[in-house]
Amino acid sequence: MTLKNILITGGAGFVASAMAEKLAEDESNHIVIVDNLLTGDIARVPNKENVKFIKADVNRLEDISGVFYAFSFDYVFHYAAVVGVKRTIDNPVMVLDDITGVKNVLSLSKNTGVKRVFFSSSSEVYGEPVEMPQNEHTTPLNSRLPYAIVKNVGEAFLKSYKKEFDLDYTIFRFFNTYGPKQSKDFVISKFVAKALKGEDITIFGDGMQTRTFCYVEDNIQACYNAFKNNEVMNDVINIGNDNEMTVLDLAKTIIKLSGSSSKIVHLPPLEEGDMSRRNPDISKMRKLLGRELTDIETGLTNVINNPSFIL
């Protein structure tokens, strides 16, 4: 049994902590979670013997370099980032600072013998859709917002580090992901919290903008399989669900499943950042997952029945 040292940045976040939970099931994995707790929640960090938490900021070299030199990581999952649509639009300079984090992580990975870096990119890199479904290699990247630009630059850094220093990478382009431990910054958690309290559910614009929602376990299993089986090596993969749904239908479904008395209220549309459609080509992910994806009603029911993080 070979011991593996694994770093997860942003590991107190929703998706990263679920990844930590999955990796920690294998006792030969020793996991170090680093998070500055800006949006992360310490309650999400798995309470296991093979998981260690360090409060640190990857954007500060003096904070993160000691962690790399102390542990000699084999693998790095770089998931730390400023998240939440409103937060990223309100704090564009703070968002752009995350490019420093990418550079720190890659330079330290190269210098300490890391074998492979996994990067959480985002469907935002596609920007307003130019074609559907959005394919990893043929769809042009049309990103304008700082959050999307950071992910795009991050992807370019990974590819460049491979070319120049032979550092292996995998880029996960995450589409909307949801599940029980997600914070209220995100649409499903927000809607479920309102529904369970019987409060009005507010929607920007007419609610006809569509999204696809991927249940967190599908995201984690696919990404874990990429890690475990050395798949998607030096490549990009969409991680999401391809079942498109309008935001209005999402609100109606949540009200129905939770038996709520909430009303739906329409607000003026957002000026920017609210893409009209998103739909990933997930043929690569389906192959990697090797099973059917979780349907929206099953996933939403799990969130409704486990509301401790949102109430």
Secondary structure, DSSP 8 states (H G I E B T S, - for coil): ---EEEEEETTTSHHHHHHHHHHHTSTTEEEEEEE--SS--GGGS---TTEEEEE--TT-HHHHHHHHHHH--SEEEE------HHHHHH-HHHHHTHHHHHHHHHHHHHHTT--EEEEEEEGGGG-S-SSSSB-TTTS-----SHHHHHHHHHHHHHHHHHHHH--EEEEEEE--EE-TT--TTSHHHHHHHHHHHT--EEEETTS--EEE-EEHHHHHHHHHHHHHTT-STTEEEEES---EEEHHHHHHHHHHHHT----EEEE---SSS--S---B--HHHHHHH-S----HHHHHHHHHH--TTT-
